[in-house]
Amino acid sequence: MTEEPATEPATEFDRFGAEATPLSAVAQTGDREVETALRPRKLADFVGQPRVREQLHLVLESARKRGVPPDHVLLSGPPGLGKTSLAMIIAAELDAAIRITSGPALERAGDLAAMLSNLAEGDVLFIDEIHRIARPAEEMLYLAMEDFRVDVVVGKGPGATSIPLEIAPFTLVGATTRSGALTGPLRDRFGFTGQMEFYSAAELEQVLRRSAAILGIEADGDGLSEVARRSRGTPRIANRLLRRVRDYAEVRADGRATLEVVRSALRVYDVDELGLDRLDRAVLGALVRSFGGGPVGVATLAVAVGEEAATVEEVCEPYLVRAGMLARTPRGRVATAAAWEHLGLRPPAEAGGVDAATPTLFD
């Protein structure tokens, strides 16, 4: 099997500075080479996502028995959960070549046509962040996915001619962090959709055990459990924190990642017991100290912590909401009782905070 990596464009969060935090699930520059070495090669070696793995195994095994390319696959979910790894595993399981690109890189229909025309029968085309593909390229993709054909327009104006071009049957694997941003016609053309879920601490510990063995990191079970517990349910973050713990252990300890070394290392990198980093705590601190627990608009909250509103909304809020510390209500962001407790503060009687168990409406 051959792989042709593509140069990855800047992520949506690059311009907002989201990569400054070690707990951002967006791939950072230093992650890519390490992730390539840590990625499993077979579906059986992939840790976590048991439902998606079982469903995907049935799709691939059925296609192999029939001797045809499997249906097109859409993988959706937050960043850092293994969508790219699964795309490469699909190609490996099919013993096929994989071509890798991304939605923002396909700005013109001609870009996509050139890539599709070079595919051999059974190849896998992986499009990351497929919801960001340009509309002309997306419309060309409809015909390619259904009929394995593209129409190439030659000339301009009244004299333009459409020439049909047959392409080899292939399997498209699309990955998206925002499945709701996909257009209906594109989403409907995928035969299988896998929804990636956040990992449990036990699953992350398995990931870390495997990563530590590959990277040659000495770590005990308690140390790995501590890293897993603070990794926000995301393998990419877990592997990144493991490398930072390794740095600390090699410089300030005997090189072994024990529980005490892990705690000291994560303290240096501002990762607290619940997996909150400096920016998370700054957002919660501003919300409860400056605005009495809310409600407050995200733009105002972002100004208070000196960050872009998109950084607060896209990087901090998802985990704070999932951890039950922040609620998004029609009137604005509100701190829950758990947020006050985590900061060691007592909410005033007139505070607008809500209990973590209280259902809220998301805006």
N, C-alpha and C positions, 0 to 999 in steps of 0.2 A: 504494500500500500504506500502511495506517495502522498505527501501533504504539501500544499502550497499556501503558506501563510500570507496574509495580506497585512499591509500597514494599517494599523487601527487609527481611526480619526479621533480627534479630541472628543471626550465624552460630554454629555450635557452639563455635567457639573464642573468641568475644568475651569470655565470662566468665573465660577463662583468661589473658587478656592476650596472646594470640598475635599480635595486630596491632601489638605494639610492635616487632617485628622486621621490617626491610625485606625479608627473604627468606621471609616467610610467603606461601604461595600463596593464602591466603584474601583475598578482595576487601576492601580497606580503603576508608574513606569517600572519600578523595581519588582513588581509582582509577576510580570509576564513570563520572564525566563524561568523563574522558580515554579510557577504554576504549570508550565509545560513539563517540567521534570516530575511534578507531583501528580499529574493527571493519570487516572487509571486507564488501562488500554482495553479492558473487557468489561462487559456489562456486569458480570459476576463480581468484579472487583470494585464496583462503584458502591460507595457507602451512602446509606440514606435513601430517601425517596422510594420506599418499597412499592407503593402503588404504581408510580410512573414506571419503575423498572419492570414490574410484572406485565403491565400493559404493553410496554415497548418490546419486551421479549416476545410476546405473542405476535405483534405486528411483524417483527423481523423474521421470526421463525416461519411464519406462514408464507411470507414473500420468498424466503429461501427455498421452501418446499415446492412452490409453484414456479420458481425460476424467473421471477419478474421483480423489478424494483418495487420496494414497498411504497405505500401511500406517503404523500408529503406530510411532514411532521412539524408541528408548531410547539415550541417550548416557551412557556410564559412563567414569570415570577420575578421577584426582586433580584438585584444583581448579586453575584457572588455565590449562587447556590449550585452551580455546576451545569448550566445550559450548554456552554461551549464544550465542556468535557463530554457531555452526552452526545453532542453532534459528532465529535471525533470518534466516539465509541461506536456510533451507528455505522460510520464508514468502515471502521475496523471489523465490526461484526459481519458486514457485507463483503469484506475483502475488496473494497472499492476505493478509488481515489477521492479526495475531498478538496474542493475549492472553497476558500474562505474570503468573504468580503463583508461589508456592513452597509446598512441602509443609507447613511449619509454619503457614502462613497458612490452610490448609484444615482447621480444627478440627472443623467440623460438616458433616454431609451437605448441609444447606441452603446453606452457602457455595458448595459445588461445584455444586449444582443451579442456583443463580442464575446462575453463570458459564456453565454449559453451555447454559442456555436462551437466552442472549443471543448465542450463536455463530451466524454465518451459514454457509451451505453452503460447504465448502472452507476455512474458517478454520483457523488453527493455534493450538492451546492449548499453551503451554509451562509446564511445572511443574518448577521447579528444586528440587533436593534432594527428589526425589519419594519417597525412602525414608522421609521423616519425615512423610508424610501421615497424618492421623488415620484410625483403622480404619473408622469409619462412612463417611467420605468415600471411602476406598479401595474399600469394598464397593459403593458407588454407581457408582464409576468402572468396575467390571467390566462392568456392563450397558451403560453408555454407550459403552465402547470396542467391544463386540461387536455390540450391536443398535441403537446410537444411540437409546437410550431410558433414561429414569430413572423410578423410582417415587417419587412424592412422597407422604408419609404425612400425612394431615390428621386432626387430633384426637388424643386420647390414650386409653389404656386400651382396654376392650373395644369402644368405639365408633369406634376409629381406622379410617380407610379409606385404602387405597393407591390413588393415582390415577396411571396410566401417562402419561408426558409424552414425546411424540416430540421429538427434537432433530435439528438438521441434521447431515448427515455432516461430520465434521471429522477433523483429524489431530492426535493428541496427541504432543508431543515431551517426553519426560521426561529429566531430567538427574540423575545421582547420582554421588556420590563413594564410595559403598559399595554396589556392586551386590549383595553378599552379604546386605545388610540388607533387600533387597526380598523380599516374600513370593512364593512360587511362582506362585500364581494371577495376580498382577499382572505378573510378569516374562513369563509365558507369553503374555500378550495383546499383546505388542509384536511386530510383524511383522519389524522390523529392529533389531538391536542393534549399535551401534558402540562399540568399545573404544578409547578415546583413549590414545595412548602419549606418553611424554616426547619432547621434541624433541632433535634433534642440534644441535651448535654451529653447523653450517652453516645449518640451517633457522632457528635463532634469529637468525643474522646477517641473513637475508633479512627476517625480521620487523622487526628493528631498523632496517634500511635504509629500509623502508617507513614505519615510525613516525617516524624522524628527518625524512624528507621532509615528512610531514604536519604535524609539530610545528615545522618550520622550524629544526631543530637542525643546526648544521654539525659533521660528524663524519667522520673518515677511516676507511678500512677496518680498519686495525689497532686503532683505538679501539673500533669496533663489535665486532670479533672478541673483544676482551678482555672486553667486557660480556657477550657471548653465552656465553663460556666459563665465566663465574662465575654464571650465572643458573639453575642447577639444572635445565636442560632445560624451563623453564616460561616461556611468553611473557609472562604477567602480571608475573612477577618481572623479566624482561628489560626490559619497558617501564617498570617502576617505577625500576629502576636507571638507565636512560637518562635519566629526568627528574632524578634526583639528580645525575648527571654533568653535565647541562645547568646545574643550579643552581651547582655548583662552578665550571664553566667560565666562567659569566657573572660570578661574584663574584671569583674568584681567578686567572683566566686571561684570555685574549683572546676567550673565547666559543666557541672551537673545541674539540671533543672529540677530542684527539689521544691516542695511546697513553699518553703520560706523564701527561696530564691525567686520563685514565680511571683509571690506577693510583693517582694521588694522591687522586682523589675517593673511590674505593672503600676506600682506606685510612682516610679520614675516617669513612666509614660502617661500618667494621669488617667489611668483606667481604674475606676473604683469597683467595689464589690458587686454592683449590679450591672457592670458593663457600660457605665456612663463615662464619657470623657469630658475634657475641659469645656468644650462647647455645649454639650448637653446640660452640664451643671450650670453654665452661664445662662442658658435659656430659662431653666427652671428657677434660678436665683432671681433673674430679672422679673419673671412672671410673678413670683410670690413677694419679693421685697419691694419692687418698684410699682407694681400694679395690684397688690393685695390679692393675688391669686387669679385675677382676671374677672370678666372676659376682656381680652385685648386682641387687636388685629395683628396678623403676622408681620405686616410691614413695620408697625410700631415696635413690636418685640424685636425684630431684626435690628432696628436702629439702636435699641437699648444695648444690644450685645456687640454692636459694631460689625455685623455681617450682612450679606445680601439676603433679601427675603427668600430667594430661591434656595439658598443654602439651608436656612432654618427649616423651610417647608419640605425639602426633598431629602435632606440628610439627617436632621435631628428628629423631626416630628414622628416619622414612621415608627422608630423604636420607642420613643417616649409614649406614644399612644398605645403601642403593643404592650409596654411594661406597665400600663395602667397609671401613668403619672401625669398625663396630659389629655385633655378632651378637646376635640374640635367641635364647637357648637355654632349655630347660626349667628350668634353674637360675637364670636371670637374664640380665642384659645383660653382654656380654663385649667388651672392646676387642680389635681385631685388631692384627696387626703394623703395618699401615698407619697406624693411629691413633697408636701410639707414635712411629713415624717422622715423622708430620706434626707432632707436638708437639716433635720434636727430642729425644726421650727413648729410652733403651735399656731394653727390658723386662727385669726380673730373671729369673733362671732359674726361680724358683718361681711366676712370674706365671701367672694363669689365662687370659691372652690367647690368641687363636687366630689362625692365619694367615688372610688374607683369602680364600684359595682353598679353605679347609676348609669343606665343607658343614655347615650347622647346621639344627637343627629350630626352627621358629618356634612360639612359644607363642600 
